[in-house]
Amino acid sequence: MTGGLDVASSRIMGWNVHQYFVDHPELGVTSEVIYYRRLRGIWTPDNLHLNVSHEQIVDMMKGFDVLIFQKICKDGSLPALLEAKKMGIKTVYIIDDLIREGIPMAENADLVVVGSMYIKWALKLLGVKATVINDAYETPRDYHKTDYSNDPPKVVWFGTVANLQKALQIKWMIPYSYDIISADMPGVTIKWNRFTVWDDIIKRDIVVIPNLKMYDEDKAKGNNRLTQSMVLGMPTIVSPIPAYTSIIQNGVNGFIAYKDSEWVEYLKALKDQKLREKMGTRARTDVIDEYSQESICMEWLRILNVSSEVRCAE
């Protein structure tokens, strides 16, 4: 895997799925993590290599039925994947960002799993078939917002440094209390912590999830930030990327801002406590089953075609 539990993509599409199988042995999957990189800060394409020898990784792979590569694609990654196939091991490649370096891995893996329809479309243009598996939310099922009474409402943004400028622009549109949650960047009011972030968000009233310039990298993002906010019962305003527009019914379970003036319009609308509660409640109802850890892991079982005891390695 790309990194440890503090790297979002590794945690959500790797560690959490692995842990679910560990916690549910009745499903017939023995899951083991045989390699991950310890990263400091955010991942970059330079982090996506195997930092072990070919001989070591071949020895690690022995005895497994399925080998899953989560985003790792450089240096010894492709030789390891090809060696696994020679050994009769089914290979799976997970790619949840547009990474050119990952294309050879996707072209050679037995199965490619992506985190959004946009990545699936991009790979299709290259002749690579992929299956979309969405991100599961991480909070307990019964954990959600119940108090919508703040007046004026408090707004919160959480995301990557690439979208901070847009978040700061929105901050000055309406004179609400506005918090920025992130690990380490200018303008942060709450330091991101995976153990406390959802408590921090639930104390606010509106979640904004903007994308700055809508490059391909932005459009390729998955559902995680949105569905995690929705299952908490939070009303959201988002930019129109495919992973969001496929979930949001505009004005029903959230708002989609196609232009700057709509950020202002929707922030003003959500000053209404009753609308916030109605929208947040509907949002939670719409995602609580479909995006649960159980539901997403059943998707993994289906695509892995598990019919008997198997050993999976990541």
Buried (B, 14 or more C-beta within 10 A) or exposed (E): BBBBBBBBBBBBBBBBBBBBBEEBEEBEBBBBBBBBBEBEEBBEBEBBBBEBEEEBBBEBBEEBBBBBBBBBBBBBBBEBBBBBBEBEBBBBBBBBBBBEBBBBBBBBBBBBBBBBBBBBBBBEEEEBEBEBBBBBBBBEEEEBBEEBEBEEBBBBBBBBEBBBEBBBEBBEBBEBEBBBBBBEEEEBEBEBEEEEBBEBBBBBBBBBBBBBEEEEBBBBBBBBBBBBBBBBBBBBBBBBBBBBBEBBEBEEBBBBBEEEEBBBBBBEBBBBBEBBBBBBBBBBEBBBEEBBBEEBBEBBBEEBEBEEEBBBBB
